[in-house]
Amino acid sequence: MRVQLRIAEAEVIKSRGTKGKARVTFTVDPEVGAQAAAVCGDWNGWSPDAGVMQRDAEGGFSVTVDLDPGRAYRFRYLLDGQRWDNDWAADAYVRNDFGGDDSVVDLTALAEAVPPATRRTPAKKAAPAQTAKKATSTAKRAGRTAK
């Protein structure tokens, strides 16, 4: 499952990772005009040092993190070490203790079990049909034996 949310300022891409993790890529568009960016959230203790985003060739930023699926995480972007910004295409927004809102990335859908691939077994071949002559012969022998 791959979900992509995009606006001019930010993008979040969610997918199933390895070892039961969900892989989430956070992207900030170059139009925000930042020189540095970090994604801070529940999973990294809101530490800007733990979520440093890498600058891309176009001047935007991105970072990919592996998170536990089955829950939602609050997060915000810290731009230039001083400006907090939300992802305006987030799955939801939750009021925080500082009078603003936090963005939410919801990974509950990625926790649902993926049905295993089913392996089809070939249908059994039917026994070859008896010819009319052979069936009559078999019936006659059965009748002789019974007498």
Secondary structure by P-SEA (a helix, b strand, c coil): cbbbbbcccbbbbbbbbcccbbbbbbbbcccccccbbbbbccccccccccbbbbbccccccbbbbbbbccbbbbbbbbcccccccccccccccccccccbbbbbbbccccccccccbbbbcccccccccccaaaaaaaaaaaaaaac
